[in-house]
């Protein structure tokens, strides 16, 4: 125990993150998009999704799904996530439809 709380070892974890951009006019973006996971045990660092992409294609296009592999410390049971962009692209608006986060089985 540490400070009265059970000791939780730090374990690395991979997460498959699927980001769905909506299918409406001007829904896509070319900005840098970042993500942070917040769990019951801790929060992850900030991840620039373009550097975590498992596909070689233009990201965050209208009506598309993009898949990323995010590696960080295990955050425990996921409670929420934060997603934002830098608003520096030539198309700074974005319609984020949904995000799906799945822990990747180790092995």
C-alpha positions as CSV (number, residue, x, y, z in Angstrom):
1,X,0.0,0.0,0.0
2,X,1.0,3.6,-0.7
3,X,-0.5,6.3,1.5
4,X,-3.3,4.0,2.6
5,X,-4.3,3.1,-1.0
6,X,-3.5,-0.3,-2.6
7,X,-0.3,-0.1,-4.8
8,X,-1.2,-0.2,-8.5
9,X,1.7,-1.3,-10.7
10,X,2.3,0.8,-13.8
11,X,1.6,-1.4,-16.8
12,X,1.9,-0.3,-20.5
13,X,-1.2,-0.8,-22.6
14,X,-2.2,-0.4,-26.2
15,X,-5.6,0.9,-27.2
16,X,-7.2,0.7,-30.6
17,X,-9.0,4.0,-31.2
18,X,-11.5,4.4,-34.0
19,X,-12.4,8.0,-34.9
20,X,-15.5,8.5,-37.0
21,X,-15.9,11.8,-38.9
22,X,-19.6,12.6,-39.7
23,X,-21.0,12.6,-43.2
24,X,-22.2,16.2,-43.6
25,X,-20.9,19.1,-45.7
26,X,-17.6,20.5,-44.4
27,X,-17.3,17.8,-41.8
28,X,-13.6,16.9,-42.3
29,X,-10.5,18.7,-41.1
30,X,-6.8,18.8,-41.8
31,X,-5.9,20.0,-38.3
32,X,-3.7,18.0,-35.9
33,X,-6.1,16.1,-33.7
34,X,-5.1,15.1,-30.1
35,X,-6.6,12.6,-27.7
36,X,-6.2,11.9,-24.0
37,X,-7.8,8.9,-22.2
38,X,-9.1,9.3,-18.6
39,X,-9.7,6.2,-16.6
40,X,-10.4,5.3,-13.0
41,X,-6.7,4.8,-12.3
42,X,-5.1,7.7,-14.1
43,X,-5.1,9.7,-17.3
44,X,-2.9,9.1,-20.3
45,X,-0.6,11.6,-21.9
46,X,-1.7,13.7,-24.9
47,X,-1.4,11.8,-28.2
48,X,-1.2,13.4,-31.6
49,X,-3.3,11.0,-33.6
50,X,-1.5,11.5,-36.9
51,X,1.6,9.9,-35.4
52,X,-0.5,6.9,-34.1
53,X,-2.2,6.0,-37.4
54,X,-2.2,2.4,-38.6
55,X,-3.3,3.5,-42.1
56,X,-1.6,5.5,-44.8
57,X,-4.4,7.8,-46.0
58,X,-5.7,11.2,-45.5
59,X,-7.2,11.4,-42.0
60,X,-10.4,12.9,-40.8
61,X,-12.2,13.1,-44.1
62,X,-16.0,13.5,-44.3
63,X,-17.8,10.2,-43.7
64,X,-14.6,8.3,-42.8
65,X,-13.4,6.1,-40.0
66,X,-9.8,6.3,-39.0
67,X,-8.0,3.7,-36.8
68,X,-5.1,4.5,-34.5
69,X,-3.0,2.5,-32.1
70,X,-2.3,4.5,-28.9
71,X,0.3,3.2,-26.4
72,X,0.5,4.6,-22.9
73,X,0.1,3.5,-19.3
74,X,-3.0,1.4,-18.5
75,X,-5.6,4.0,-17.3
76,X,-7.9,1.4,-15.8
77,X,-11.6,1.3,-16.7
78,X,-12.1,4.1,-19.2
79,X,-14.4,6.9,-17.8
80,X,-14.1,9.6,-20.5
81,X,-11.8,10.9,-23.1
82,X,-10.8,14.4,-24.4
83,X,-10.4,15.1,-28.1
84,X,-9.4,18.4,-29.5
85,X,-7.5,19.9,-32.5
86,X,-5.0,22.7,-33.0
87,X,-7.2,24.8,-35.3
88,X,-4.2,25.5,-37.5
89,X,-5.1,23.6,-40.7
90,X,-6.7,25.2,-43.8
91,X,-10.0,23.5,-42.8
92,X,-10.2,24.1,-39.0
93,X,-13.8,23.0,-38.5
94,X,-14.6,19.3,-37.8
95,X,-17.7,17.2,-37.1
96,X,-16.6,14.4,-34.8
97,X,-19.4,11.8,-34.9
98,X,-18.0,9.3,-32.4
99,X,-14.9,7.7,-30.9
100,X,-14.5,4.0,-30.1
101,X,-11.7,2.9,-27.7
102,X,-10.8,-0.8,-27.3
103,X,-8.0,-2.1,-25.2
104,X,-5.7,-4.4,-27.3
105,X,-5.2,-7.9,-25.9
106,X,-1.6,-8.4,-24.9
107,X,0.2,-11.4,-26.1
